[in-house]
Amino acid sequence: MTAQEALERIAYLLERGREPSPKVRAFRRAAGVLAETAPDQVAALAAAGRLRSLPGIGESTEKVILEALRGEVPSYLARLEADVRAEPAPEAIALLEALQGDCHSHSDWSDGGSPIEEMARAAMALGHRYWALTDHSPRLTVAHGLDADRLKAQLAVVAEINQRLAPEGDFRILTGIEVDILEDGGLDQDPGLLAELDVVVASVHSKLRMESAPMTRRMLKAVESPHVDILGHCTGRIVVGRGRPESSFDSGAVFRACAASATAVEVNSRPERLDPPMRLLEEAVGAGCLLSIDTDAHAPGQLEWQINGAERAAKTGVDTGRIINTWDRDRLVSWLHTRA
């Protein structure tokens, strides 16, 4: 492993572990500096003890570079790799291997931390056949959500990237959005534009403490829309830090509506969400709902979080065929476009 590769891997693992963005950027910037510096110059500076004369090289990144140049596995990287979780159950691994893509993730067009192509290439490296780009809609201003004009511009960018990636393998970026479910159950984007997208994930991000009855009506209207393919992180809960309680709604009514309209219920794999909780996930499976195991990734390393959702879905005993992102791309895209 070269010093540049070690720095890039560290940045990736830090992202996966939800470490602060400045720390991630420090390692990624150092990797970029090495990419632009001749190897002989790097070696000479290392021998002279002057690596920190390069912009973006500090104490931690210098140590990584020096250890890599000596042919060692950098100690910082070794510690991160050692923190990788225990081996999941065989059923979870089998389900993870059956997944062909990810239907909910973000880029730096909204609140993600990486460019579209970087996210796509990370998905390709994991063996995905497709990856859905679902940046936020405009109502979520804190996440720099996309209005209609910015979404149209993004669609053109995705088309160009897909054309460039085509010769490299059987992979495609699916166009999409994570659209806010408004207080009245409406969707936060132009309906005509929603109809053009491959994947529409609908999620509640505001007024999460509504009374159960109006929240139920709100969610029912959304999942019954022909534009909505997936109901995202349905309870809105946060299970780390100070946390956030689950939204209150009639889960039986919502899941029956999802089953009747063939709207998939998302199994959100983010460690701080793990939404829906197991009792509701089992209820959704019992109601006959389709599922979509997604990462809600905001950085390349987070695309590996899909195992979290696979573990939880496997515990329900759900038939793999009811998980839409186990379907091959042609089947999935055909199903998505016949829904609108």
C-alpha positions as CSV (number, residue, x, y, z in Angstrom):
1,M,0.0,0.0,0.0
2,T,1.4,3.4,-1.0
3,A,1.3,6.4,1.3
4,Q,-1.4,7.9,-0.8
5,E,-3.5,4.8,-0.7
6,A,-3.1,4.6,3.1
7,L,-4.3,8.2,3.5
8,E,-7.3,7.6,1.3
9,R,-8.2,4.4,3.1
10,I,-8.0,6.2,6.5
11,A,-10.3,8.9,5.2
12,Y,-12.7,6.3,4.0
13,L,-12.8,4.5,7.3
14,L,-13.1,7.7,9.2
15,E,-16.2,8.6,7.1
16,R,-17.7,5.1,7.7
17,G,-17.2,5.6,11.4
18,R,-18.9,9.0,11.3
19,E,-15.8,10.9,12.5
20,P,-15.8,14.7,12.3
21,S,-15.6,16.1,8.7
22,P,-12.4,18.2,9.4
23,K,-10.5,15.1,10.3
24,V,-11.7,13.3,7.2
25,R,-10.8,16.3,5.0
26,A,-7.3,16.5,6.6
27,F,-6.4,12.9,5.4
28,R,-8.1,13.3,2.1
29,R,-6.3,16.6,1.4
30,A,-2.9,15.0,2.3
31,A,-3.7,12.2,-0.1
32,G,-4.4,14.8,-2.8
33,V,-1.1,16.6,-2.1
34,L,0.8,13.3,-2.5
35,A,-1.0,12.6,-5.8
36,E,0.3,16.0,-7.1
37,T,3.9,15.5,-5.8
38,A,6.5,13.4,-7.6
39,P,7.4,10.3,-5.6
40,D,11.1,11.1,-5.6
41,Q,10.4,14.5,-4.1
42,V,8.2,12.9,-1.4
43,A,11.0,10.5,-0.6
44,A,13.6,13.2,-0.5
45,L,11.5,15.4,1.8
46,A,10.9,12.4,4.1
47,A,14.6,11.6,4.3
48,A,15.3,15.2,5.2
49,G,12.6,15.4,7.8
50,R,10.8,18.1,5.8
51,L,7.5,16.4,4.8
52,R,5.6,19.1,6.7
53,S,6.8,21.6,4.3
54,L,4.2,20.3,1.9
55,P,0.8,22.0,2.3
56,G,-1.7,19.9,4.2
57,I,0.8,17.6,5.8
58,G,0.6,17.6,9.6
59,E,1.8,15.4,12.5
60,S,-0.6,12.6,12.0
61,T,-0.5,12.5,8.2
62,E,3.3,12.7,8.3
63,K,3.5,9.7,10.5
64,V,1.3,7.7,8.1
65,I,3.4,8.7,5.1
66,L,6.7,7.8,6.9
67,E,5.4,4.4,8.0
68,A,4.1,3.6,4.5
69,L,7.3,4.6,2.9
70,R,9.1,2.1,5.2
71,G,6.8,-0.6,3.9
72,E,4.8,-0.8,7.1
73,V,1.1,-0.7,7.6
74,P,0.6,2.7,9.2
75,S,-0.4,2.3,12.9
76,Y,-3.3,4.8,12.5
77,L,-4.7,2.6,9.7
78,A,-4.1,-0.6,11.6
79,R,-6.1,0.8,14.5
80,L,-9.0,1.7,12.3
81,E,-9.1,-1.6,10.5
82,A,-9.0,-3.4,13.9
83,D,-12.2,-1.6,14.9
84,V,-14.2,-3.3,12.1
85,R,-17.1,-5.1,13.7
86,A,-17.4,-8.8,14.3
87,E,-18.5,-11.0,11.5
88,P,-22.2,-10.8,10.9
89,A,-24.5,-13.9,11.0
90,P,-24.4,-16.0,7.8
91,E,-28.0,-15.1,7.0
92,A,-27.1,-11.4,7.1
93,I,-24.1,-12.0,4.9
94,A,-26.2,-14.0,2.4
95,L,-28.7,-11.2,2.2
96,L,-26.0,-8.5,1.8
97,E,-24.5,-10.5,-1.1
98,A,-28.0,-10.7,-2.7
99,L,-28.3,-6.9,-2.7
100,Q,-27.5,-5.4,-6.1
101,G,-27.7,-1.7,-5.2
102,D,-28.5,1.1,-2.8
103,C,-31.7,3.2,-3.3
104,H,-31.0,6.1,-0.9
105,S,-27.9,8.2,-0.6
106,H,-26.6,11.7,-0.9
107,S,-23.9,13.8,-2.6
108,D,-22.3,17.2,-2.1
109,W,-25.2,18.7,-4.1
110,S,-27.1,18.6,-0.8
111,D,-25.7,17.6,2.6
112,G,-23.4,14.8,1.5
113,G,-19.7,15.2,1.6
114,S,-18.5,13.9,-1.7
115,P,-19.0,14.5,-5.4
116,I,-21.5,12.3,-7.4
117,E,-18.9,10.4,-9.3
118,E,-16.8,9.6,-6.2
119,M,-19.9,8.2,-4.5
120,A,-20.7,6.2,-7.7
121,R,-17.2,4.7,-7.9
122,A,-17.4,3.7,-4.3
123,A,-20.6,1.9,-5.0
124,M,-19.0,0.2,-8.0
125,A,-16.1,-0.9,-5.9
126,L,-18.6,-2.7,-3.6
127,G,-20.0,-4.6,-6.5
128,H,-23.2,-2.7,-6.9
129,R,-25.0,-2.8,-10.2
130,Y,-26.8,0.5,-9.5
131,W,-26.7,3.3,-7.0
132,A,-29.5,5.8,-6.5
133,L,-28.6,9.5,-6.0
134,T,-31.4,10.9,-3.8
135,D,-30.4,14.3,-2.6
136,H,-32.8,16.4,-0.5
137,S,-35.7,18.5,-1.8
138,P,-35.8,22.3,-1.4
139,R,-37.9,22.5,1.8
140,L,-34.9,21.1,3.8
141,T,-32.8,24.2,3.5
142,V,-30.4,23.1,6.2
143,A,-29.4,20.3,3.9
144,H,-29.2,22.6,0.8
145,G,-32.1,20.8,-0.8
146,L,-32.5,20.9,-4.6
147,D,-35.1,23.1,-6.2
148,A,-36.5,22.2,-9.6
149,D,-33.8,24.0,-11.5
150,R,-30.9,22.5,-9.5
151,L,-32.5,19.0,-9.8
152,K,-32.7,19.4,-13.6
153,A,-29.1,20.5,-13.7
154,Q,-28.1,17.4,-11.6
155,L,-30.0,15.1,-14.0
156,A,-27.7,16.4,-16.8
157,V,-24.6,15.8,-14.7
158,V,-25.8,12.3,-13.9
159,A,-26.4,11.5,-17.6
160,E,-22.8,12.6,-18.4
161,I,-21.3,10.6,-15.6
162,N,-23.3,7.5,-16.6
163,Q,-22.0,7.8,-20.2
164,R,-18.4,8.1,-18.9
165,L,-18.7,5.1,-16.5
166,A,-20.5,2.9,-19.1
167,P,-17.3,1.4,-20.6
168,E,-16.0,0.5,-17.2
169,G,-18.7,-2.1,-16.3
170,D,-22.3,-2.9,-16.0
171,F,-23.2,-0.1,-13.6
172,R,-25.7,2.8,-13.6
173,I,-26.5,5.8,-11.4
174,L,-30.2,5.9,-10.9
175,T,-31.7,9.4,-10.7
176,G,-33.7,10.2,-7.7
177,I,-34.6,12.4,-4.8
178,E,-35.4,12.2,-1.1
179,V,-38.5,14.3,-1.1
180,D,-39.9,15.9,2.0
181,I,-43.4,14.8,3.1
182,L,-45.1,18.2,3.8
183,E,-47.4,18.7,6.8
184,D,-50.5,18.0,4.6
185,G,-48.9,14.9,3.0
186,G,-48.0,16.7,-0.2
187,L,-44.5,16.2,-1.7
188,D,-41.9,18.9,-1.8
189,Q,-41.1,18.9,-5.6
190,D,-42.8,19.5,-8.9
191,P,-44.9,16.3,-9.7
192,G,-43.9,16.4,-13.4
193,L,-40.2,16.3,-12.4
194,L,-40.8,13.5,-9.8
195,A,-42.3,11.5,-12.7
196,E,-39.0,11.8,-14.6
197,L,-36.9,10.3,-11.8
198,D,-36.0,6.7,-11.3
199,V,-36.3,6.6,-7.5
200,V,-38.4,8.7,-5.2
201,V,-37.8,8.2,-1.5
202,A,-40.4,10.2,0.6
203,S,-39.4,11.1,4.2
204,V,-40.7,13.2,7.1
205,H,-38.1,15.7,8.3
206,S,-40.3,18.4,9.9
207,K,-43.0,18.5,12.6
208,L,-41.9,15.0,13.8
209,R,-43.8,15.4,17.0
210,M,-47.2,15.8,15.4
211,E,-50.2,14.0,17.0
212,S,-50.7,10.5,15.8
213,A,-53.9,11.1,13.8
214,P,-52.6,13.9,11.6
215,M,-49.2,12.2,11.2
216,T,-51.0,9.1,10.0
217,R,-53.0,11.1,7.5
218,R,-49.8,12.8,6.4
219,M,-48.0,9.6,5.8
220,L,-50.9,7.8,4.2
221,K,-51.3,10.6,1.6
222,A,-47.6,10.4,0.7
223,V,-47.3,6.6,0.4
224,E,-50.4,6.4,-1.7
225,S,-49.0,8.9,-4.2
226,P,-48.0,7.2,-7.5
227,H,-44.7,9.1,-7.4
228,V,-43.5,7.7,-4.2
229,D,-41.5,4.4,-4.4
230,I,-40.0,4.1,-0.9
231,L,-41.1,5.4,2.5
232,G,-37.8,6.6,4.1
233,H,-36.8,6.2,7.8
234,C,-40.5,6.0,8.8
235,T,-40.3,6.9,12.6
236,G,-37.6,9.6,12.3
237,R,-35.9,8.3,15.4
238,I,-32.3,8.9,16.4
239,V,-30.7,6.3,18.7
240,V,-27.3,7.8,19.6
241,G,-26.3,10.7,21.7
242,R,-29.2,12.7,23.1
243,G,-31.4,10.8,20.6
244,R,-34.8,11.6,19.2
245,P,-38.0,9.6,20.0
246,E,-40.0,7.9,17.3
247,S,-42.8,9.8,15.6
248,S,-46.3,8.6,16.6
249,F,-48.5,7.2,13.9
250,D,-50.9,4.3,13.2
251,S,-48.3,1.8,11.9
252,G,-50.9,-0.8,10.9
253,A,-52.7,1.7,8.7
254,V,-49.5,3.0,7.1
255,F,-48.0,-0.4,6.5
256,R,-51.3,-1.7,5.0
257,A,-51.3,1.3,2.7
258,C,-47.7,0.6,1.7
259,A,-48.5,-3.0,0.9
260,A,-51.6,-2.0,-1.1
261,S,-49.8,0.6,-3.1
262,A,-46.6,-1.5,-3.4
263,T,-44.6,1.4,-1.8
264,A,-41.5,-0.2,-0.3
265,V,-40.7,0.4,3.4
266,E,-37.0,1.5,3.9
267,V,-34.8,-0.4,6.2
268,N,-32.5,2.5,7.0
269,S,-29.0,1.3,7.8
270,R,-27.5,4.5,9.3
271,P,-26.2,3.5,12.8
272,E,-27.9,6.5,14.4
273,R,-31.2,5.6,12.8
274,L,-31.7,1.8,12.3
275,D,-35.2,2.7,11.3
276,P,-37.8,1.2,11.6
277,P,-37.2,-0.4,15.0
278,M,-37.4,-4.2,15.0
279,R,-41.0,-4.4,16.2
280,L,-42.2,-2.2,13.4
281,L,-40.0,-3.9,10.8
282,E,-41.5,-7.2,11.8
283,E,-45.0,-5.6,11.5
284,A,-44.2,-4.3,8.0
285,V,-43.0,-7.7,6.9
286,G,-46.1,-9.3,8.4
287,A,-48.3,-6.8,6.5
288,G,-46.8,-7.9,3.2
289,C,-44.8,-4.8,2.5
290,L,-41.9,-4.6,0.1
291,L,-38.6,-3.5,1.6
292,S,-35.6,-1.6,0.5
293,I,-32.3,-1.9,2.5
294,D,-30.6,1.4,2.1
295,T,-27.6,3.2,3.7
296,D,-28.8,6.8,3.5
297,A,-25.0,7.4,2.9
298,H,-23.6,10.9,2.9
299,A,-20.0,9.7,2.2
300,P,-18.4,6.9,0.3
301,G,-17.3,4.9,3.4
302,Q,-20.9,4.9,4.6
303,L,-22.0,2.8,1.7
304,E,-20.7,-0.2,3.7
305,W,-23.4,0.4,6.3
306,Q,-25.8,-1.8,4.3
307,I,-24.8,-4.7,6.4
308,N,-26.7,-3.0,9.3
309,G,-29.9,-3.2,7.5
310,A,-29.2,-6.7,6.1
311,E,-28.7,-8.0,9.7
312,R,-32.0,-6.6,10.8
313,A,-34.0,-7.6,7.8
314,A,-32.6,-11.2,8.0
315,K,-33.9,-11.5,11.5
316,T,-37.5,-11.1,10.3
317,G,-37.2,-14.0,7.9
318,V,-38.5,-11.9,5.0
319,D,-38.4,-13.5,1.6
320,T,-35.5,-12.0,-0.3
321,G,-37.7,-11.5,-3.3
322,R,-39.6,-8.9,-1.4
323,I,-36.5,-6.7,-1.0
324,I,-36.5,-4.5,-4.1
325,N,-32.8,-3.9,-4.3
326,T,-32.1,-7.6,-4.6
327,W,-33.8,-7.3,-8.0
328,D,-31.6,-6.9,-11.1
329,R,-31.5,-3.4,-12.6
330,D,-33.8,-4.0,-15.5
331,R,-36.5,-5.4,-13.3
332,L,-36.1,-2.6,-10.7
333,V,-36.1,0.2,-13.2
334,S,-39.1,-1.2,-15.0
335,W,-41.0,-1.6,-11.8
336,L,-40.1,2.0,-10.7
337,H,-41.3,3.5,-14.0
338,T,-44.6,1.6,-14.2
339,R,-45.5,3.0,-10.8
340,A,-45.6,6.8,-11.8
